[in-house]
Amino acid sequence: MDLTQKDISFTNRKPYATLNKLHSKTKYVWFVFHGMGYLSKYFLRYFKDLNHEENYLIAPQAPSKYYMNGEFKHVGASWLTKEDTEMEIDNIMEYLDAVLQQEALPENVKLVIFGYSQGVSIAMRWVARKKIVCSHLILYAGGMPNELKVHDLSHLRESTQIRFFVGKHDEYITPARWDAEKRKIEHLFQGKAAIEIFVGGHEVKNEIIKKLP
């Protein structure tokens, strides 16, 4: 079988969702990256109790949609798989840059990067590859990309607040994986990340979100 895999570059359109309005009273602008199985417009519901005047949220949408649970009813989305991973990362990075450019954020706001589950790896790759400077980096129940090195994050300011949340009973994080992940976090951020363990599983807790950033 004479099979050849090729690729092509073309212009396409992709959605993203926002919550609240960007105006003169906005203090924090969030980029929030959902986990696998979410759509951005539904993921934003976790942030609805934040102060509407001070917080403007941007939720990029993972590109690969699928029907969940073997039923043709609920639609979820995934950021990456093991197939064509590097090419897909490049595509996602360009998409995120386009969202940032379109939003034309004022310089006086504080940028908050929030990643949940699979969204942690996307948030971290964007911060590292595109040298995104933020005031808060909040990583929740996800893993650090294996390819990241300390120098990839050297652009982050000393004042950047870095917090990592993980559920005590997270079913996706075994003790062995957590030990490895914790070492990776401490190494990449040179001990500057605050690790906070909450009572719960692999879930977004509203009581945590309400206290952020």
C-alpha positions in Angstrom: 0.0 0.0 0.0 1.6 3.3 -1.1 0.3 5.6 1.6 1.6 9.1 2.2 0.5 11.5 4.9 0.6 15.1 3.9 -0.5 18.4 5.5 -1.9 21.6 4.2 -2.1 25.2 5.5 -5.4 27.1 5.1 -7.4 29.8 6.8 -10.3 28.7 9.0 -12.5 30.0 11.8 -12.7 28.8 15.4 -14.9 30.0 18.3 -14.1 31.2 21.8 -16.3 32.5 24.6 -16.1 35.4 26.9 -17.8 36.3 30.2 -18.6 39.8 31.4 -17.5 43.1 29.7 -14.1 44.6 29.2 -14.3 48.2 30.3 -12.5 50.9 32.3 -13.3 49.2 35.7 -11.8 45.8 34.6 -9.0 44.8 36.9 -8.3 41.2 35.8 -8.4 39.6 32.4 -8.5 35.8 32.5 -7.5 33.3 29.9 -9.1 30.1 31.1 -8.3 26.7 29.5 -10.9 24.0 30.0 -10.3 20.3 30.4 -11.2 17.4 28.1 -14.9 17.0 27.6 -15.8 20.6 28.1 -16.9 23.3 25.7 -15.6 26.8 26.6 -19.1 28.4 26.9 -20.0 25.9 29.6 -16.7 26.0 31.3 -17.2 29.7 32.0 -20.1 28.9 34.3 -17.5 28.0 37.0 -16.5 31.7 37.0 -19.9 33.4 37.1 -19.6 34.3 40.8 -16.5 36.4 40.3 -17.0 40.2 40.5 -18.5 41.1 37.1 -17.1 44.6 37.2 -13.5 43.6 37.9 -13.1 40.4 35.9 -13.3 39.7 32.2 -12.9 36.1 31.1 -11.8 34.7 27.8 -12.2 30.9 27.3 -10.5 29.5 24.2 -12.1 26.4 22.7 -10.3 23.1 22.2 -10.4 22.3 18.5 -11.4 18.7 18.4 -15.1 18.2 19.2 -16.7 14.8 19.7 -19.9 13.2 21.0 -19.5 12.0 24.6 -20.3 8.7 26.2 -21.1 6.9 22.9 -24.3 9.0 22.5 -25.1 11.6 19.9 -26.3 14.1 22.5 -23.6 15.9 24.5 -20.6 17.4 22.8 -17.2 17.7 24.4 -13.8 18.8 23.1 -10.2 17.8 23.4 -7.0 19.9 23.0 -4.5 17.3 21.9 -4.0 13.6 21.3 -0.9 11.5 20.6 -1.5 11.9 16.8 0.2 14.8 15.0 0.8 16.4 18.4 3.5 18.9 17.5 1.5 20.2 14.5 -1.6 20.5 16.6 0.3 22.4 19.2 1.5 24.9 16.6 -2.1 25.3 15.3 -3.3 26.0 18.9 -0.6 28.5 19.6 -1.5 30.4 16.5 -5.1 30.3 17.4 -4.4 31.7 20.9 -2.2 34.4 19.5 -5.1 35.4 17.2 -7.5 35.5 20.2 -5.2 37.7 22.1 -4.7 40.0 19.2 -8.4 40.3 18.5 -9.2 41.1 22.2 -6.7 44.1 22.2 -6.3 44.2 25.9 -5.4 47.4 27.6 -2.0 47.6 29.3 -3.3 48.4 32.7 -5.2 45.1 33.4 -3.6 42.2 35.2 -3.5 39.0 33.1 -4.6 35.7 34.8 -3.8 32.4 33.1 -5.9 29.5 34.4 -5.6 25.9 33.2 -7.7 23.0 34.4 -6.9 19.3 33.7 -5.8 19.0 30.1 -6.0 22.7 29.8 -2.9 23.0 32.1 -0.7 21.6 29.4 -2.0 24.1 26.8 -1.8 27.1 29.2 1.8 26.2 30.1 2.9 25.7 26.5 1.4 29.1 25.5 3.1 30.8 28.4 6.4 29.2 27.6 6.5 29.3 23.8 4.9 32.7 23.4 6.6 34.3 26.4 3.3 35.4 27.9 3.8 37.6 30.9 1.0 37.3 33.5 0.4 38.5 37.0 -1.2 35.2 38.1 -0.6 31.6 36.8 -3.2 29.2 38.2 -2.8 25.5 37.4 -5.5 23.2 38.5 -5.5 19.4 38.5 -3.3 19.0 35.5 0.2 18.0 34.4 3.3 20.0 33.3 4.3 19.3 29.7 7.4 17.0 29.7 9.3 19.2 27.2 9.4 22.3 29.4 12.7 23.5 30.8 13.4 26.1 33.5 14.7 28.6 30.9 11.3 28.4 29.1 9.7 30.2 32.0 12.6 32.6 32.8 10.5 35.5 31.4 8.0 35.3 34.2 8.3 38.2 36.6 9.3 37.8 40.3 5.9 39.2 41.2 4.0 36.6 39.2 1.8 34.5 41.6 2.0 30.8 40.8 -0.5 28.5 42.4 -1.1 24.8 41.8 -4.3 23.1 43.0 -4.9 19.4 43.3 -7.7 17.3 44.9 -6.6 15.0 47.7 -8.7 12.2 46.1 -8.1 13.0 42.4 -8.8 9.7 40.6 -6.4 10.6 37.8 -3.4 11.4 40.0 -1.8 8.4 41.7 0.6 8.9 44.5 3.5 8.0 42.2 2.4 10.4 39.6 1.8 13.1 42.1 5.4 12.7 43.5 6.8 13.1 40.0 4.5 16.0 39.2 5.4 17.8 42.4 9.1 17.4 41.7 8.5 18.8 38.2 6.6 21.8 39.5 9.2 22.6 42.1 12.0 22.3 39.5 10.3 24.3 36.7 9.2 27.2 39.0 12.3 27.0 41.2 10.3 26.7 44.4 8.1 29.7 43.6 4.8 27.8 43.1 2.4 27.4 46.0 0.9 23.9 46.0 -2.6 23.7 47.6 -4.3 20.4 48.2 -8.1 20.5 48.6 -10.6 17.9 49.8 -12.1 16.5 46.7 -11.5 14.7 43.4 -10.9 15.7 39.8 -13.3 18.6 39.9 -13.5 22.4 39.8 -14.6 23.6 43.2 -16.6 26.8 43.2 -15.4 27.8 46.7 -11.8 27.9 45.3 -12.7 29.9 42.2 -14.6 32.5 44.3 -11.3 33.3 46.2 -9.2 33.7 43.1 -7.1 35.2 41.7 
